[in-house]
Amino acid sequence: MTRQTGRQWLFIGATVVSLLIAIIILASCGGVAQTGKAKTQHLSKDERMEWWRDARFGLFIHWGLYSVPAGTYKGERVDGLGEWIMNNAKIPVEEYEKFAPQFNPIGFRADEWVRLAKNAGMKYIVITSKHHDGFCLWDSKVTDYDVMDATPFKRDILLELSQACKKQGVKLCFYHSIMDWHHPDAQAPFWPNYNDTSKSNPNFGRYVDTYLKPQLTELVTNYGPLGVLWFDGEWIQDWTEPQGKDLYAYLRGLQPSLIINNRVGKGRQGMEGLSKGDDYAGDFGTPEQQVPPEGLPGVDWETCMTMNDTWGFKSYDENWKSVEELIHTLADVASKGGNFLLNVGPTPEGLIPQPSVERLQEVGKWMAVNGESIHGTTASVIGRPEWGRCTVKGDKLYLHVFHWPTDGVLQVPAVPGQVEKAYLLADKKRTSLPVAAGDAGLTVSLAPEAPDAIDSVVVLVLKNK
């Protein structure tokens, strides 16, 4: 008990000093901040969301101390998600902290990570700045429980990723947990069940004011401009919708162009991820490990999904999704007007697992030919045909043919306009394909074999948008 009290007082003293430093820094940068705000504060939601809606495809990265145990604690495999091992194995804070000296990812290369994402056709990266375990991947001035102070690595991971993203034209975004199993004013005292939603910490307000907000200020101010702040852990009892709205307004005040997901407040409907209504905070919905079965006109949403069964690295999780499943999911999400955020969980050495790399490379090969049918598209106007999916851009309908017709005739439901031309997206010459209109819709005559065994795209050019 004495040790815990001492840690709290040391922490409080450190945060007071950090806040004073932050105030001085912000005051000295006031002119620059005001200039940036003046240029962007007039942006409407549609203007803020434009790049995100155009992107359609992003990379999720779950990385932290949990990659060190990699799903195993004291010689036993721990059930559940890799990044939840601190909670699922009931590891005390003092024991979990011992993973920090073992975190030395000398194989980490920010440029390689960003290049892999970009070559896969991804337009943005969302990485865990801080997950539920409380460990920080940047040089935070609010705590020593970060990659610079608590590990032998001594490199600011988020800074290096920020520089690589700017160089390669990829949007950098951060995932940040509202829940914190390490902080004494948050969920640390709830051990052995850090995720006990029936408990409340009387000092949680102090955690928000002296820790959560100052750290988010660091991220937005020092690593931005950011594309998205992607929150999680909002289900705890101490977090409320008014707090979510306050945090949303506070962060938009720091960067008016910022996009923030609906987990900043209490508005999402479980794993379905969609918002309960317009009165809740957040710019887009967050379905997890699932794709909404129906299209959602007028709603911004993003499906996040793992390549295997876990977000954070588990050394023995080999249940990988196939390349076919990943490409079909990407087309399915885009055909319903959503974004697809596909996850990788790097190793403690700083390497993206080879099965993830191979899948991203294969998706990249498909996107190099067919990316036009994903980026900047909107939802299908012909439903979801049995043979595949449809996306739309301007005067073009992109027919994603998963199941190539054996008789060479593609049956297409009625389209909203007259078809001027049809061709295969993989055909650089854009050779016209025969199209015939009938009572049930259109028929497009195709070659016997599909150009792509997974998803061949037929383009219909309409005379009207």
C-alpha positions, 0 to 999 in steps of 0.5 A, a space after each residue: 500500500 505504501 509503495 502504491 501511494 508513493 507512485 501516485 504522488 510521484 506521478 501527480 508531481 510529474 504531471 503538474 510539471 508536464 502541464 506547465 511545460 505544455 502550457 508554455 509550449 502552446 503559448 509560444 506556438 499560439 501564432 502558428 496555431 491560430 493561423 492553422 485554425 483560421 485556414 481550416 475552421 470553416 471546413 464542413 463535415 463533408 470537406 473534412 471527410 473527403 479524403 477519408 471517403 476517397 481512401 476506402 482502404 487503410 492499415 490498422 497496426 496494433 503494437 505494444 508491450 503485449 507483443 513480448 509475451 506474444 500470447 503466453 504467460 508463465 509458460 501457459 498459452 492465454 486465451 483471448 486477444 493478444 493485446 488483452 493478455 494483461 487482463 486475461 492472464 490477470 497480470 499485476 501492473 508491477 509484473 506487466 511493467 517487466 515486459 518494457 525492458 524486453 521491448 527492443 524492436 531493432 527490426 522496426 523500419 518506418 519507411 518499410 511499413 509505410 511502403 508496404 501499406 502504400 503498395 497494398 493500395 492503402 491510403 492511411 495508417 492507424 497505429 496504437 499510440 496507447 492501448 488499454 495496457 497504458 504503454 505509449 509508443 511515443 516520447 510522452 512528457 506526461 509519463 515515463 511509461 513510454 518507448 523512450 523512457 521504459 525500454 532499451 529501444 530509445 526511439 520515438 516510433 510515432 515520430 518516425 512513422 509520422 516522418 515516413 507517412 509525410 514523405 510517402 503521402 500516406 495519412 497518419 492516424 492514431 488509435 488511443 485507448 480511453 481505458 488505462 489498466 496502468 494508471 492509478 487514477 483509471 483502471 489499474 486498481 481494478 486488478 485482477 479484472 481491469 475491465 470490470 465495468 461495474 467499478 468506478 475510480 473516484 479519481 478518474 476525472 483527475 486522470 482525464 484532466 492531467 493525463 488523457 487530455 495532455 497526452 492527446 494534446 501532445 499527439 495532435 500538436 507534435 505529430 500532426 496534422 493527423 488524419 483520424 483519432 480512433 478511440 476505444 475503451 469507452 465502455 468503462 463506467 467512468 466515461 460518459 457521453 458528455 465527456 466524449 462530446 467535450 473531448 471531441 470539441 477539445 480535439 477539434 479545437 486543436 485541429 479543426 480538420 481532425 476526424 474522430 470515430 464514434 468510440 469517443 463517446 457512448 454512441 456505438 452499438 457494440 461490435 456492430 459499431 454503428 451509432 445509435 443516433 445523430 446526437 452522439 459524438 463522432 464522425 463515423 461508425 466502427 463495425 468490428 470484425 464484421 461488415 454490415 449486411 445492408 448498405 448504409 446510405 448517408 452514413 460514414 462507417 469503417 469495418 476494422 478486421 484482423 487477418 487472423 484471430 487477434 489484433 496484437 501479435 500472438 506467436 501461435 495464431 496461424 488462422 490466416 484469412 485467404 487473399 481471396 477473402 480479403 479482396 472480396 471483403 474489400 470489394 464488399 465494404 466499398 460496395 456498401 459505401 464503407 471503408 476497410 481497415 485491415 490489421 497487422 500485429 507486429 512482432 516484438 522485434 519490430 517486424 510485420 509477420 510474414 503471412 501478413 506481408 505476403 497477403 498485403 503484397 497480393 492485395 497490392 497486386 490486385 489493387 495495382 490493376 483494380 484500385 480505380 474500382 475502390 478508391 473514390 467510389 460510392 455504394 452500389 446502385 444495383 444491389 449485391 448480385 449473386 456473381 459479386 459486388 458493384 461500386 460506383 464513381 461518376 459515370 462508371 459502374 464497376 462490376 466486381 465479378 467474383 464468380 465468372 460465368 461459365 457460359 460467358 454471359 454476365 447477367 446484370 440487373 437494370 442500371 440507372 441509365 444507358 450504357 455507352 461502353 463496357 470493358 475489362 478494367 484489366 484491359 489497358 486497350 479498353 476493348 469494348 464488350 458486347 452489351 445487350 438490354 433486356 426486360 430483366 436488365 443487361 447481359 455482358 458477353 465475356 471471354 471464357 476465362 476470367 482475367 483474375 481468379 479472385 475478382 475481375 472488374 467489368 466497367 460499365 460507362 453510362 451516358 449520365 452520372 
